[in-house]
Amino acid sequence: MGLEDFLYRIGESVYSAGAKVRAFLFPTPGERPPDFSLMKRLTKKPLTVHEFLSLRLQVAFLLYLFANLAMLLLRLNPIWIAVFGGLYFLYIRYTLAKNWSFFIDPEPYRAFYYGISAVTLAAFLGYTLVRRVATSVYYYYGYLLVVFAAVMAFRWYFKQRYGRDYTYGIVEEVKGDLVRVFVHDDIAANVKPGHYWVDAVEDLAVGRVVKLLVEDRKLRGAVPIRILEVYLGQSSHISTEPKEETE
């Protein structure tokens, strides 16, 4: 290999790496969903793109928590916690922005993960400060109360701003007086994805989108309990957010 070819390959590699960094720092909505081959092998469930993206955000947040706990146990410099928090925030931002069009109602997901990530980062950085100045165990008790209050305040704000007592589902089976609907992951209604049985109403047909009343159950999330409306002619393959109300 000649010197000219060697330098050309170096320049090509640097340009390619720079393009990837720019795409990560300044993401634009993609036209195709990401590859979920690893998650598909781990979950072994027929989840939709929306559910896989939500699961990716949840896993990333859990890994972020464990990494911060490890850094606290190792007593690393708080700068590392701040740097790691910044990288994690960029990853969340990239995932949301790049796949914006594949989320169902993406705004609540952005608000939730930005908010809870900021609270988490502040909590871990604050703990490193408390550990330096604490002269008794009561400092830690007081700080835990402050963190708990911050989490509860964010939870209240999120429910007031984005929370709702309804969600949308897709009719998959009508059986007598009961109907089985599939509900996507819905962070605004606090509903987990899955199949739910509710009482049947008129004008139901497989594939139609329905609006469902949800009931909040402490520590278990909300569950659909009743059909509020049926949307006739709504395609379940596009979105569970109805665009035209016909009944």
N, C-alpha and C positions, 0 to 999 in steps of 0.2 A: 504494500500500500504506500503510495506516494505521500509526500508531505501535504500537497494540495488537497488530496482526497481526505486525509486525516483531519485537516482544519475544516474542510467542508462538513464533515460528519459532526464535528464538535459544534459548529455553528448551527447546524440543523437540529441537534439535540437541545441546544440552549433555546432556540426559537420555539421548539415544541413544548419544552418545559415552561417557558414564559407564557405561551398561549393557554396552557392548562391552569397556571396560576391566575391569569387574568379572568378566565372563565369561572374559577372558584371564587375570586374576590368580587366579581361583578357578574353574577349569574343572570341569565335571561330565560324566560319560560321555554321549555323544551317541547318538541313536537311528538316525541315518543317517551313512554314511561321507562324507568330504569329497569335493569335486569334484577329479578328477585330470585334467582336460581338457588342461592344458599338458603334464603328464608323459606322457600318452597319445600326444600328438603327437610328443614328443621320443623316446620309447622305441620306439613302433610295435610293441609286443609285448603279447600278451593276458595281462597280469599280473593277479593277484588283488588285492583290497583290502589284504591283509596285505603283499604284496610292494611295493605302491605306498607304503604307510606306512613300511616299512623303507627304501625308496629315498629317501623324503623325509628321514628321519633321517640317512642317509648324506650326502646332498647338503648338508644344513644343517651337519653337522660339517665337511665339506670347506671350505665357505664361511667357517665360523668360523676354521679354520686359516689360510686365505689372508688374512682380514681382520686377524688378529693379526700375521701376518708383515708386512703392509703397515704396520700401526701401529708395529712395531719399526723398519722401514726409515725411516719418517718421523720416528722418535724422538719420538713423542707422549708426553704425560704418562702414567705408568702408571695413573692414575685412569681414563683412557679405556679401557684394556684391562680393568680391573675392571668398569666400567659395561657395556661391551659383553658381557663374560662373563656378567654378571647377566641381561641381556636375552636372551642366547642360552639360558641355563638356563631362564628362564621360558617361552621358546618350546618347548624340548624337553619341559618339564613339561606345557605345554598340549597339545602333540601327543599325548603318551602318555596323559594323563588323559582328554582329549576322545574319543579313539579306542580306549580300553582294550578294549572288547568286540570290536573288529575285529582285534586282534592275536591270533595263535595263540601261546599261552604268553607273555603280555606281560611277566612279571616279569623274565626275563633281559635283555630289551631295556632296561627301566628301569634295572636295575643297571649294565649296560654303559655306557649313554650318560651316566648320572649320574657314574659312576666315571671314565671316560676324559675327560669334560669337566672334571672337577675337577682331574685330573692335568695336563691341557693348560693350564688357567688358571694353576695353580701354576707350571708350567714357564715360561710367558711372563713372569709377574710376577717370578719368580726371575731370569730372564735380565736384566731391566732393572736389578735390584739388582747382579748380577755385573758388568754393563757399567759401573756407576758406581765399583766398588771394585777392579776388575781392574787389576793392574799388569803382567801378562804374559799371553801366550797360554795358559799352563798353567791359568789360572783357568777359561778356557772349556772346555778339555779335561776338567778335573775336573768341571765342571758338567754337561757332556754325559754323563759317566759316571753322575752322580747321577740325571739325567732318565731315562737308559736303565734304570737299576736300578728306578726308580719304575714305569716302564711294565711291566717284566718282573714286578715284584711284583704289580701289579694284574692282569696276565694270569694269573699263577699263582692268585691268589685267585679270579678269575672262573671259571677252569676247575675249581678245587676245589669251589666253591660251586654252580655252575650247569652245568658241562660234563658231557656224556654221550657215550657211544660209540654211540648209536643215534638214529634219527629216524623219522619216519613219512612214508609216501608213498601215493599213490593209483594203483591199477592202471589204465593207459590202453590197453594192448595186450598180448595174449599171442600170442607167435609161436614155436611149437615149444617148445624148451627154454629160451627166453628170454622175459622179460617187461619191458615198458617202464613205468616208474613216474614220476609227477610228484611232485617233492619241493618243498615250500614253503621259503622262506628260513628257516633255523633257526640262530639265533645261538648257541644252547646247544651244538649239535652241530657248529657251524662249517661248515655245508653251504650252498652257494649254491643258489638256486632253479633248477629245470630238470628235464629228462627224463634218466633214467638206465636203462641196460639191466643187468639182473641175472638170475641163473639162476632159472628157474621152480620152483615147489613145488606141492604139492597144494592143491586148493580155491581156486585163483585164479579170479577173474572180474573183468571190467572194472567199475570203480567201487568195488571193495573197498579198504579201508585195510589197509596192511601195515606191520609194524615192521621196520626195516632196520638192519643193522649197518653202521657207517661206519668208514672207515679214514682216519686223519689223514695228510695228505701235506704235508710241510714247504713253506711259502710258497705253497701252492696250495689250502689248505683241505682239508676232509674230503670223501670221496665214498662213497656207498652201495655196498656190495660183496656183500651177501647178505641175503635175507629171513629174518627170525627168526620172525615170527608173522604169521598172517592173521586179520583180524577180520571175521567173518561178519556180514552184515547191517548193517555200519557205513555210514552215509551220508557220502559224500565232500563233500557240499555244506554240511555244518555245521562240521566241524572235522577236522583231521588228528590230534587228540588222542583216542585211543579211550576211550570211556566204559564199555564192557562187553566184557570179554575172553571170547570164546566158543571159543577153541581154544588 
